[in-house]
């Protein structure tokens, strides 16, 4: 048969392993996977040679901040940055947009704001906050991929945290429709006020016990209700054993970590360098090693960005005060390179990276057509040079503000092209207008 597009690679990262293959595309979907040299009729035949062909990444933890705080980021800039980083699907968090996505009306407002702006596909998380339990199942029916909650102050007043009883009640409601709750798991009672330029003092103000106490609450509530729960941006590696034990006991729990926790160590962060501030914080190199082992063992399920940008002035560059700077790291465009830089040194493969950053986040978000090179899946693809190195020039990044802790770092692995449902996205042959779709769960 005739195909619209064939992409050949000697290093195609398929669900059953990496091998030479030709991926044939008809319309928006993968129609066949054949031998690398198979004669195939196609409107366009692209031979990547030794460049790797990855499934488009799925980043299930992105703060786009539109509508309401578009000066922080926005759908147009976030999705361009995603495409440049090999990410073909993002899941937008319910905060820090105004209004937050805590009702069907707010979801509709956010979808209207995103319409026509997105260069990659976009799905949406709903929010679970005090007083909106009656909105959870309607939001589920409207197609959100799950619900985000905080167990301490979120940093924005319109998205307050759930108390333990509210957490259990929300999980019970979500269990009725088998919906997922994802939790920012830090316990405010264990966190101390932070101030000043010393990064070590900031890290000490948010100790591992703050994560441990909050994760204990999530595990207890998930066990009591039978609901699905997920821990976002795990930083404290001492919690890996507890998560493993919960999984072994049959509790429906998953967890993620982020590129910055796997790449950086607290010892590397200069005083006053507030571009490194995140909550929970980057911890020391011993903790980083333990996080990697938890990921490699399968206890930590996926790696996603927690891309949480803000205007530069909110990072307090004038003072470098970690107490007042916004806690969020911008890395949507760089996550694949950052993770691969360390993973290859550890002897890990592109199969591992594709599982952590494409297939596992797709499964988490219930996006069944995403995250794998397989017949019937969306033709979301990334050409990746795993051997090229480059120095990060923040001014060339595509998210709204050129602020990132990766500036000046030498990373390994560069995305050469990204295809969304068979359409090329990057400069030179990209679409004339944004073609991303607004997704619903499934």
VOPAGU-2260 file (C-alpha; in pm, 1 decimal, decimal comma):
REM VOPAGU-2260
SITE   aa  ch    i         X         Y         Z
SITE  UNK   A    0       0,0       0,0       0,0
SITE  UNK   A    1     100,3     365,1     -31,8
SITE  UNK   A    2     190,9     548,3     288,9
SITE  UNK   A    3     205,3     919,0     354,9
SITE  UNK   A    4     541,7     897,7     528,8
SITE  UNK   A    5     808,7     640,8     601,1
SITE  UNK   A    6    1085,0     709,4     855,3
SITE  UNK   A    7    1377,1     467,4     865,4
SITE  UNK   A    8    1629,7     437,7    1144,8
SITE  UNK   A    9    1896,2     186,0    1236,9
SITE  UNK   A   10    1807,9     266,1    1599,5
SITE  UNK   A   11    1429,3     265,9    1621,8
SITE  UNK   A   12    1323,3     247,3    1986,6
SITE  UNK   A   13    1029,3       6,3    1977,4
SITE  UNK   A   14     831,4    -146,2    2264,6
SITE  UNK   A   15    1024,1    -473,5    2226,6
SITE  UNK   A   16    1364,7    -307,8    2204,0
SITE  UNK   A   17    1584,0    -102,6    1975,8
SITE  UNK   A   18    1648,7    -233,9    1625,8
SITE  UNK   A   19    1668,6    -116,2    1264,4
SITE  UNK   A   20    1317,0     -47,9    1137,9
SITE  UNK   A   21    1100,4     152,1     900,8
SITE  UNK   A   22     797,4     320,4    1055,6
SITE  UNK   A   23     521,3     375,3     800,8
SITE  UNK   A   24     257,9     642,1     861,9
SITE  UNK   A   25     -86,8     680,3     710,0
SITE  UNK   A   26    -282,2     988,6     810,2
SITE  UNK   A   27    -219,0    1059,7    1178,5
SITE  UNK   A   28    -124,8     706,6    1284,5
SITE  UNK   A   29     148,1     447,1    1253,9
SITE  UNK   A   30      23,3     197,9     996,4
SITE  UNK   A   31     311,3     -51,2     983,5
SITE  UNK   A   32     656,0    -123,7    1122,1
SITE  UNK   A   33     877,9    -302,1     873,3
SITE  UNK   A   34    1242,3    -394,0     829,0
SITE  UNK   A   35    1476,9    -100,6     789,6
SITE  UNK   A   36    1541,8    -163,7     419,3
SITE  UNK   A   37    1193,7    -280,0     320,0
SITE  UNK   A   38    1071,2    -131,3     -10,5
SITE  UNK   A   39     774,0      86,4      80,7
SITE  UNK   A   40     580,7     331,7    -134,4
SITE  UNK   A   41     536,3     663,4      43,5
SITE  UNK   A   42     478,3    1027,2     -32,0
SITE  UNK   A   43     794,2    1098,3     165,4
SITE  UNK   A   44    1070,3     861,4     273,9
SITE  UNK   A   45    1309,3     987,6     543,9
SITE  UNK   A   46    1621,7     788,1     627,7
SITE  UNK   A   47    1767,7     888,5     964,3
SITE  UNK   A   48    2056,9     643,7     934,0
SITE  UNK   A   49    2220,1     610,8    1276,4
SITE  UNK   A   50    2005,3     878,9    1438,6
SITE  UNK   A   51    1770,8     723,1    1692,5
SITE  UNK   A   52    1396,4     728,0    1632,4
SITE  UNK   A   53    1208,5     768,9    1960,3
SITE  UNK   A   54     839,8     785,1    2037,5
SITE  UNK   A   55     738,3    1143,5    2101,8
SITE  UNK   A   56     776,7    1211,6    2471,7
SITE  UNK   A   57     478,3    1265,5    2699,8
SITE  UNK   A   58     536,8    1525,3    2969,8
SITE  UNK   A   59     257,9    1481,8    3220,6
SITE  UNK   A   60     369,3    1764,4    3451,4
SITE  UNK   A   61     371,2    2107,8    3286,1
SITE  UNK   A   62     253,5    2441,3    3425,5
SITE  UNK   A   63     141,8    2647,7    3124,5
SITE  UNK   A   64     -22,4    2918,7    3341,5
SITE  UNK   A   65    -274,4    3032,4    3078,4
SITE  UNK   A   66    -524,0    3194,3    3109,5
SITE  UNK   A   67    -457,8    3446,3    3381,7
SITE  UNK   A   68     -78,5    3431,4    3417,5
SITE  UNK   A   69      26,3    3417,2    3054,8
SITE  UNK   A   70     316,9    3648,8    3132,6
SITE  UNK   A   71     464,3    3347,2    3314,5
SITE  UNK   A   72     443,8    3112,5    3012,9
SITE  UNK   A   73     146,9    3038,0    2780,6
SITE  UNK   A   74      37,9    2764,8    2540,4
SITE  UNK   A   75     216,8    2901,5    2233,9
SITE  UNK   A   76     559,5    2925,1    2394,8
SITE  UNK   A   77     532,6    2613,9    2611,3
SITE  UNK   A   78     430,7    2389,8    2323,5
SITE  UNK   A   79     701,6    2527,0    2091,4
SITE  UNK   A   80     959,2    2448,2    2358,9
SITE  UNK   A   81     808,0    2102,6    2402,2
SITE  UNK   A   82     836,6    2025,9    2030,9
SITE  UNK   A   83    1200,1    2136,3    2026,6
SITE  UNK   A   84    1266,7    1894,2    2312,7
SITE  UNK   A   85    1103,5    1594,6    2145,5
SITE  UNK   A   86     787,6    1623,8    2356,9
SITE  UNK   A   87     471,6    1572,1    2150,4
SITE  UNK   A   88     214,7    1568,4    2431,9
SITE  UNK   A   89     195,4    1773,3    2748,9
SITE  UNK   A   90     -52,2    1752,0    3035,2
SITE  UNK   A   91    -123,1    2096,3    3176,5
SITE  UNK   A   92    -149,4    2138,0    3551,8
SITE  UNK   A   93    -465,0    2297,1    3700,5
SITE  UNK   A   94    -263,2    2579,5    3860,9
SITE  UNK   A   95    -121,8    2851,2    3823,7
SITE  UNK   A   96    -377,8    2958,6    3568,0
SITE  UNK   A   97    -665,5    3188,5    3659,5
SITE  UNK   A   98    -912,3    3042,8    3711,4
SITE  UNK   A   99    -760,2    2714,9    3827,3
SITE  UNK   A  100    -906,7    2405,9    3663,4
SITE  UNK   A  101   -1132,7    2309,7    3951,3
SITE  UNK   A  102   -1468,0    2311,9    3767,3
SITE  UNK   A  103   -1598,8    2221,9    3424,7
SITE  UNK   A  104   -1650,5    2591,5    3350,1
SITE  UNK   A  105   -1283,6    2660,7    3428,0
SITE  UNK   A  106   -1177,1    2367,0    3208,7
SITE  UNK   A  107   -1381,1    2507,5    2922,2
SITE  UNK   A  108   -1219,9    2848,3    2974,0
SITE  UNK   A  109    -873,5    2693,5    2963,6
SITE  UNK   A  110    -951,6    2491,6    2651,6
SITE  UNK   A  111   -1077,9    2807,9    2483,9
SITE  UNK   A  112    -754,4    2987,0    2574,5
SITE  UNK   A  113    -546,2    2702,4    2433,1
SITE  UNK   A  114    -740,5    2662,1    2108,1
SITE  UNK   A  115    -534,4    2736,2    1799,6
SITE  UNK   A  116    -212,2    2803,0    1993,1
SITE  UNK   A  117     -66,7    2457,8    2054,6
SITE  UNK   A  118     221,2    2311,5    1855,6
SITE  UNK   A  119     189,1    1974,8    2031,0
SITE  UNK   A  120    -108,5    1789,6    2175,7
SITE  UNK   A  121    -232,2    1905,2    2515,5
SITE  UNK   A  122    -430,4    1722,4    2782,7
SITE  UNK   A  123    -549,4    1871,6    3109,5
SITE  UNK   A  124    -542,7    1783,6    3477,3
SITE  UNK   A  125    -828,0    1890,2    3702,0
SITE  UNK   A  126    -774,5    2022,3    4052,0
SITE  UNK   A  127    -892,7    1888,4    4387,7
SITE  UNK   A  128    -928,2    2167,5    4643,6
SITE  UNK   A  129   -1143,5    2217,9    4954,2
SITE  UNK   A  130   -1506,9    2258,5    4857,6
SITE  UNK   A  131   -1498,7    2125,6    4499,8
SITE  UNK   A  132   -1564,5    1755,8    4559,9
SITE  UNK   A  133   -1896,8    1782,3    4375,5
SITE  UNK   A  134   -1702,7    1900,4    4067,2
SITE  UNK   A  135   -1462,9    1606,1    4054,2
SITE  UNK   A  136   -1676,6    1351,4    3875,5
SITE  UNK   A  137   -1814,8    1609,5    3625,6
SITE  UNK   A  138   -1455,9    1708,2    3544,4
SITE  UNK   A  139   -1371,0    1341,0    3500,4
SITE  UNK   A  140   -1661,5    1303,6    3260,2
SITE  UNK   A  141   -1540,1    1614,6    3075,7
SITE  UNK   A  142   -1213,2    1437,0    2998,8
SITE  UNK   A  143    -944,7    1553,0    3241,7
SITE  UNK   A  144    -670,7    1295,0    3286,3
SITE  UNK   A  145    -686,9    1306,8    3665,7
SITE  UNK   A  146    -673,3    1546,6    3959,7
SITE  UNK   A  147    -392,0    1737,6    4125,8
SITE  UNK   A  148    -394,5    1827,8    4492,1
SITE  UNK   A  149    -153,8    1989,4    4735,7
SITE  UNK   A  150     -97,2    1879,4    5092,7
SITE  UNK   A  151      51,6    2217,1    5189,4
SITE  UNK   A  152      28,3    2575,3    5067,6
SITE  UNK   A  153      57,4    2574,4    4688,0
SITE  UNK   A  154     202,9    2922,3    4664,0
SITE  UNK   A  155    -112,2    3067,0    4504,5
SITE  UNK   A  156    -419,3    3148,0    4715,7
SITE  UNK   A  157    -676,3    3021,5    4466,5
SITE  UNK   A  158    -548,4    2661,9    4496,0
SITE  UNK   A  159    -552,7    2574,7    4869,4
SITE  UNK   A  160    -437,7    2239,4    5008,8
SITE  UNK   A  161    -645,9    1943,6    5119,7
SITE  UNK   A  162    -652,3    1845,8    5485,8
SITE  UNK   A  163    -616,8    1470,6    5558,3
SITE  UNK   A  164    -993,8    1416,9    5589,0
SITE  UNK   A  165   -1051,5    1606,7    5264,3
SITE  UNK   A  166    -782,7    1399,4    5093,3
SITE  UNK   A  167    -952,6    1076,8    5195,8
SITE  UNK   A  168   -1294,7    1206,4    5093,1
SITE  UNK   A  169   -1166,3    1315,5    4751,4
SITE  UNK   A  170    -999,5     979,2    4694,6
SITE  UNK   A  171   -1320,2     798,2    4789,2
SITE  UNK   A  172   -1512,7    1003,6    4534,9
SITE  UNK   A  173   -1253,0     942,4    4265,4
SITE  UNK   A  174   -1242,2     570,0    4340,0
SITE  UNK   A  175   -1606,7     548,5    4231,1
SITE  UNK   A  176   -1500,7     633,0    3873,5
SITE  UNK   A  177   -1145,5     491,6    3894,6
SITE  UNK   A  178    -995,6     838,8    3850,1
SITE  UNK   A  179    -639,2     926,3    3944,0
SITE  UNK   A  180    -529,3    1170,0    4215,3
SITE  UNK   A  181    -177,8    1312,8    4193,2
SITE  UNK   A  182     -36,3    1480,2    4501,8
SITE  UNK   A  183     226,6    1739,7    4579,4
SITE  UNK   A  184     343,2    1554,7    4886,9
SITE  UNK   A  185     513,4    1776,5    5142,4
SITE  UNK   A  186     391,8    1826,1    5498,2
SITE  UNK   A  187     387,4    2192,7    5594,8
SITE  UNK   A  188     430,8    2106,1    5963,2
SITE  UNK   A  189     782,2    1980,9    5884,6
SITE  UNK   A  190     887,9    2285,5    5680,3
SITE  UNK   A  191    1068,3    2583,0    5831,1
SITE  UNK   A  192    1077,6    2941,1    5703,4
SITE  UNK   A  193    1360,2    3004,2    5457,9
SITE  UNK   A  194    1549,3    3322,1    5380,8
SITE  UNK   A  195    1880,0    3436,9    5245,9
SITE  UNK   A  196    2118,9    3336,7    4970,0
SITE  UNK   A  197    2251,1    3010,0    5113,5
SITE  UNK   A  198    2114,2    2716,2    4915,3
SITE  UNK   A  199    2204,8    2466,4    5184,6
SITE  UNK   A  200    1985,5    2651,6    5431,1
SITE  UNK   A  201    1696,9    2643,9    5185,6
SITE  UNK   A  202    1735,3    2268,2    5135,9
SITE  UNK   A  203    1743,5    2216,4    5512,0
SITE  UNK   A  204    1419,5    2411,2    5546,0
SITE  UNK   A  205    1237,4    2144,7    5341,5
SITE  UNK   A  206    1381,4    1820,2    5481,7
SITE  UNK   A  207    1307,7    1469,2    5353,7
SITE  UNK   A  208    1076,0    1406,0    5648,6
SITE  UNK   A  209     835,0    1662,0    5500,2
SITE  UNK   A  210     796,2    1441,4    5193,9
SITE  UNK   A  211     785,7    1123,1    5399,9
SITE  UNK   A  212     506,4    1242,6    5628,6
SITE  UNK   A  213     295,1    1359,0    5334,7
SITE  UNK   A  214     349,1    1039,7    5134,2
SITE  UNK   A  215     244,0     839,4    5440,8
SITE  UNK   A  216     -86,9    1029,5    5434,8
SITE  UNK   A  217    -137,3     955,8    5065,2
SITE  UNK   A  218     -59,0     587,6    5110,6
SITE  UNK   A  219    -297,1     561,5    5407,5
SITE  UNK   A  220    -581,1     730,5    5221,0
SITE  UNK   A  221    -523,7     527,0    4904,2
SITE  UNK   A  222    -521,1     204,0    5104,8
SITE  UNK   A  223    -844,1     296,8    5281,3
SITE  UNK   A  224   -1032,5     393,1    4965,1
SITE  UNK   A  225    -884,5     166,2    4698,0
SITE  UNK   A  226    -823,1     471,8    4481,9
SITE  UNK   A  227    -535,1     534,7    4245,7
SITE  UNK   A  228    -277,2     784,0    4373,5
SITE  UNK   A  229      44,5     924,2    4234,0
SITE  UNK   A  230     331,1    1115,2    4395,9
SITE  UNK   A  231     458,2    1403,4    4184,4
SITE  UNK   A  232     818,7    1530,7    4171,9
SITE  UNK   A  233     967,4    1291,9    4428,3
SITE  UNK   A  234    1288,2    1444,7    4560,0
SITE  UNK   A  235    1358,8    1261,1    4887,9
SITE  UNK   A  236    1508,0     924,1    4799,1
SITE  UNK   A  237    1449,2     788,3    5148,7
SITE  UNK   A  238    1081,7     759,9    5046,9
SITE  UNK   A  239    1157,5     508,0    4768,7
SITE  UNK   A  240    1144,9     210,9    5007,1
SITE  UNK   A  241     810,1     321,8    5145,1
SITE  UNK   A  242     665,2     356,2    4794,8
SITE  UNK   A  243     800,7      12,5    4700,9
SITE  UNK   A  244     640,4    -141,5    5008,9
SITE  UNK   A  245     305,2      19,2    4930,5
SITE  UNK   A  246     315,1    -114,9    4576,9
SITE  UNK   A  247     406,9    -461,4    4701,9
SITE  UNK   A  248     108,7    -448,6    4937,7
SITE  UNK   A  249    -124,6    -388,5    4643,2
SITE  UNK   A  250    -186,0     -18,8    4704,2
SITE  UNK   A  251    -244,6     154,5    4373,1
SITE  UNK   A  252      43,9     397,4    4395,9
SITE  UNK   A  253     285,0     537,0    4137,2
SITE  UNK   A  254     554,9     803,0    4152,3
SITE  UNK   A  255     754,7    1034,1    3931,9
SITE  UNK   A  256    1074,8    1228,9    3962,5
SITE  UNK   A  257    1216,4    1510,5    3751,0
SITE  UNK   A  258    1526,8    1573,1    3540,3
SITE  UNK   A  259    1663,9    1834,9    3779,7
SITE  UNK   A  260    1666,0    1588,1    4069,3
SITE  UNK   A  261    1852,7    1335,0    3853,5
SITE  UNK   A  262    2101,4    1579,9    3699,3
SITE  UNK   A  263    2192,7    1833,9    3967,9
SITE  UNK   A  264    2314,3    1794,1    4325,7
SITE  UNK   A  265    2283,6    2050,6    4600,8
SITE  UNK   A  266    2662,0    2075,7    4634,4
SITE  UNK   A  267    2674,3    2221,3    4281,4
SITE  UNK   A  268    2431,2    2507,5    4344,8
SITE  UNK   A  269    2595,7    2845,9    4407,7
SITE  UNK   A  270    2460,1    3070,9    4678,1
SITE  UNK   A  271    2203,7    3312,9    4540,0
SITE  UNK   A  272    2138,7    3099,7    4229,4
SITE  UNK   A  273    1761,0    3103,6    4266,4
SITE  UNK   A  274    1708,7    2957,1    3917,8
SITE  UNK   A  275    1775,5    2625,9    4096,5
SITE  UNK   A  276    1491,4    2670,5    4345,6
SITE  UNK   A  277    1218,1    2409,3    4333,8
SITE  UNK   A  278     982,5    2267,0    4592,5
SITE  UNK   A  279    1074,5    2006,9    4704,7
SITE  UNK   A  280    1439,9    2100,7    4658,5
SITE  UNK   A  281    1731,8    1951,9    4472,7
SITE  UNK   A  282    1915,4    1742,9    4734,2
SITE  UNK   A  283    2269,8    1611,8    4769,8
SITE  UNK   A  284    2458,0    1370,8    4546,5
SITE  UNK   A  285    2397,1    1071,9    4775,3
SITE  UNK   A  286    2024,2    1136,3    4748,5
SITE  UNK   A  287    2055,5    1174,4    4370,4
SITE  UNK   A  288    2223,5     836,6    4342,0
SITE  UNK   A  289    1947,0     674,8    4547,5
SITE  UNK   A  290    1682,0     835,4    4326,5
SITE  UNK   A  291    1850,2     688,1    4019,8
SITE  UNK   A  292    1850,4     345,0    4181,7
SITE  UNK   A  293    1480,5     379,5    4261,6
SITE  UNK   A  294    1412,2     470,7    3900,5
SITE  UNK   A  295    1624,9     188,9    3763,4
SITE  UNK   A  296    1450,5     -58,8    3994,9
SITE  UNK   A  297    1108,1      47,2    3867,6
SITE  UNK   A  298     984,8     191,5    4195,7
SITE  UNK   A  299     980,0     539,1    4043,3
SITE  UNK   A  300     766,4     502,8    3732,6
SITE  UNK   A  301     842,9     804,3    3516,6
SITE  UNK   A  302    1046,7    1118,8    3464,8
SITE  UNK   A  303     863,9    1440,9    3377,1
SITE  UNK   A  304     966,3    1804,6    3385,8
SITE  UNK   A  305     751,9    1989,6    3640,2
SITE  UNK   A  306     814,7    2283,7    3406,3
SITE  UNK   A  307     713,1    2575,8    3627,8
SITE  UNK   A  308     840,6    2905,4    3488,0
SITE  UNK   A  309     780,1    3259,1    3603,3
SITE  UNK   A  310     889,8    3610,2    3506,0
SITE  UNK   A  311    1259,0    3666,1    3587,8
SITE  UNK   A  312    1182,7    3924,0    3853,6
SITE  UNK   A  313     995,6    3658,5    4053,5
SITE  UNK   A  314    1321,1    3465,9    4080,8
SITE  UNK   A  315    1459,8    3761,3    4280,3
SITE  UNK   A  316    1779,4    3790,2    4083,9
SITE  UNK   A  317    1846,0    4124,0    4249,0
SITE  UNK   A  318    1875,5    3966,4    4592,3
SITE  UNK   A  319    1921,5    3593,5    4530,0
SITE  UNK   A  320    1700,2    3526,7    4830,4
SITE  UNK   A  321    1573,7    3168,2    4829,1
SITE  UNK   A  322    1303,2    3261,2    5076,5
SITE  UNK   A  323    1116,9    3493,0    4840,6
SITE  UNK   A  324    1206,7    3354,0    4495,2
SITE  UNK   A  325     943,5    3156,0    4306,6
SITE  UNK   A  326    1000,3    2782,1    4339,3
SITE  UNK   A  327     995,5    2637,5    3989,9
SITE  UNK   A  328    1242,1    2517,0    3727,2
SITE  UNK   A  329    1202,7    2573,2    3353,6
SITE  UNK   A  330    1325,2    2269,1    3161,4
SITE  UNK   A  331    1056,4    2156,3    2916,3
SITE  UNK   A  332    1291,1    2179,6    2617,2
SITE  UNK   A  333    1588,7    2017,5    2790,9
SITE  UNK   A  334    1457,6    1719,8    2986,1
SITE  UNK   A  335    1546,2    1450,7    2733,2
SITE  UNK   A  336    1904,3    1570,6    2697,6
SITE  UNK   A  337    1949,0    1617,3    3073,0
SITE  UNK   A  338    1826,2    1268,5    3156,3
SITE  UNK   A  339    2015,2    1102,4    2871,6
SITE  UNK   A  340    2340,8    1279,3    2968,2
SITE  UNK   A  341    2339,7    1098,4    3302,0
SITE  UNK   A  342    2160,2     780,4    3194,5
SITE  UNK   A  343    2416,2     686,8    2930,0
SITE  UNK   A  344    2699,7     729,7    3182,8
SITE  UNK   A  345    2514,4     483,3    3404,2
SITE  UNK   A  346    2491,6     227,2    3123,4
SITE  UNK   A  347    2122,2     281,6    3064,7
SITE  UNK   A  348    1972,5     270,5    2715,9
SITE  UNK   A  349    1733,5     470,8    2504,1
SITE  UNK   A  350    1479,4     196,2    2572,5
SITE  UNK   A  351    1492,5     296,6    2939,4
SITE  UNK   A  352    1456,7     665,2    2859,7
SITE  UNK   A  353    1162,2     604,0    2626,7
SITE  UNK   A  354     990,5     403,1    2898,8
SITE  UNK   A  355    1050,2     667,4    3166,7
SITE  UNK   A  356     963,6     969,8    2953,1
SITE  UNK   A  357     713,6     845,9    2692,2
SITE  UNK   A  358     528,3     521,5    2757,7
SITE  UNK   A  359     498,6     542,1    3137,9
SITE  UNK   A  360     366,0     901,3    3146,2
SITE  UNK   A  361     120,4     812,1    2868,5
SITE  UNK   A  362      -8,8     519,9    3074,3
SITE  UNK   A  363     -28,1     739,0    3384,3
SITE  UNK   A  364    -242,8     995,0    3203,3
SITE  UNK   A  365    -458,6     736,5    3025,9
SITE  UNK   A  366    -349,1     853,3    2679,4
SITE  UNK   A  367    -366,3     521,9    2499,9
SITE  UNK   A  368    -253,3     644,8    2157,4
SITE  UNK   A  369      62,1     807,7    2290,6
SITE  UNK   A  370     410,8     718,9    2401,8
SITE  UNK   A  371     509,2     422,1    2184,2
SITE  UNK   A  372     611,0     328,6    1832,3
SITE  UNK   A  373     341,0      74,1    1758,5
SITE  UNK   A  374      83,9      10,1    1487,6
SITE  UNK   A  375    -229,9     209,8    1561,5
SITE  UNK   A  376     -56,6     462,2    1787,1
SITE  UNK   A  377     -34,8     827,0    1691,7
SITE  UNK   A  378     261,6     897,2    1464,0
SITE  UNK   A  379     435,2    1111,1    1727,8
SITE  UNK   A  380     807,6    1069,7    1670,4
SITE  UNK   A  381    1141,1    1229,0    1753,6
SITE  UNK   A  382    1471,7    1201,2    1566,6
SITE  UNK   A  383    1743,7    1209,9    1830,8
SITE  UNK   A  384    2120,5    1220,6    1800,7
SITE  UNK   A  385    2234,0    1044,0    2119,3
SITE  UNK   A  386    2601,2    1132,8    2065,5
SITE  UNK   A  387    2591,3    1506,5    1992,6
SITE  UNK   A  388    2690,3    1737,6    2275,6
SITE  UNK   A  389    2597,7    2102,2    2311,8
SITE  UNK   A  390    2621,4    2386,1    2560,4
SITE  UNK   A  391    2284,5    2520,5    2671,8
SITE  UNK   A  392    2233,4    2879,0    2555,7
SITE  UNK   A  393    1935,2    3001,9    2753,9
SITE  UNK   A  394    1868,1    3280,5    2503,1
SITE  UNK   A  395    1789,2    3020,2    2236,7
SITE  UNK   A  396    1530,4    2832,9    2441,8
SITE  UNK   A  397    1172,8    2866,7    2324,3
SITE  UNK   A  398     985,8    2897,5    2651,3
SITE  UNK   A  399     881,4    3250,7    2736,5
SITE  UNK   A  400    1163,5    3349,2    2971,1
SITE  UNK   A  401    1530,4    3249,4    2920,3
SITE  UNK   A  402    1579,5    3142,3    3282,0
SITE  UNK   A  403    1701,9    2790,2    3352,4
SITE  UNK   A  404    1959,5    2626,6    3580,4
SITE  UNK   A  405    2089,8    2435,2    3277,8
SITE  UNK   A  406    2236,4    2752,4    3122,4
SITE  UNK   A  407    2600,5    2690,8    3033,7
SITE  UNK   A  408    2581,6    2316,9    3099,9
SITE  UNK   A  409    2711,0    2070,9    2841,4
SITE  UNK   A  410    2441,6    1814,9    2762,5
SITE  UNK   A  411    2453,7    1503,6    2546,7
SITE  UNK   A  412    2183,3    1417,8    2294,2
SITE  UNK   A  413    1999,7    1661,1    2068,4
SITE  UNK   A  414    1656,6    1640,7    1907,8
SITE  UNK   A  415    1690,3    1687,0    1532,2
SITE  UNK   A  416    1324,0    1668,2    1432,7
SITE  UNK   A  417     986,8    1605,5    1590,4
SITE  UNK   A  418     674,0    1479,3    1416,7
SITE  UNK   A  419     321,7    1520,7    1555,0
SITE  UNK   A  420      82,8    1270,4    1398,2
SITE  UNK   A  421     321,4    1253,6    1102,1
SITE  UNK   A  422     362,5    1631,3    1065,0
SITE  UNK   A  423     715,9    1776,3    1106,0
SITE  UNK   A  424     735,8    2049,8    1367,0
SITE  UNK   A  425    1083,8    2197,7    1372,2
SITE  UNK   A  426    1233,0    2474,6    1159,7
SITE  UNK   A  427    1294,3    2414,8     793,5
SITE  UNK   A  428     995,6    2193,5     725,2
SITE  UNK   A  429     748,0    2268,8    1001,3
SITE  UNK   A  430     379,6    2339,3     979,6
SITE  UNK   A  431     273,3    2693,9     900,4
SITE  UNK   A  432      37,7    2703,2    1195,1
SITE  UNK   A  433      -3,7    2517,1    1525,6
SITE  UNK   A  434    -161,5    2176,1    1472,4
SITE  UNK   A  435    -175,3    2045,0    1828,4
SITE  UNK   A  436    -503,0    1897,3    1949,1
SITE  UNK   A  437    -670,8    1937,4    2285,3
SITE  UNK   A  438    -703,0    1585,3    2422,2
SITE  UNK   A  439    -945,2    1415,9    2652,2
SITE  UNK   A  440    -857,3    1117,6    2866,7
SITE  UNK   A  441    -821,9     797,9    2662,2
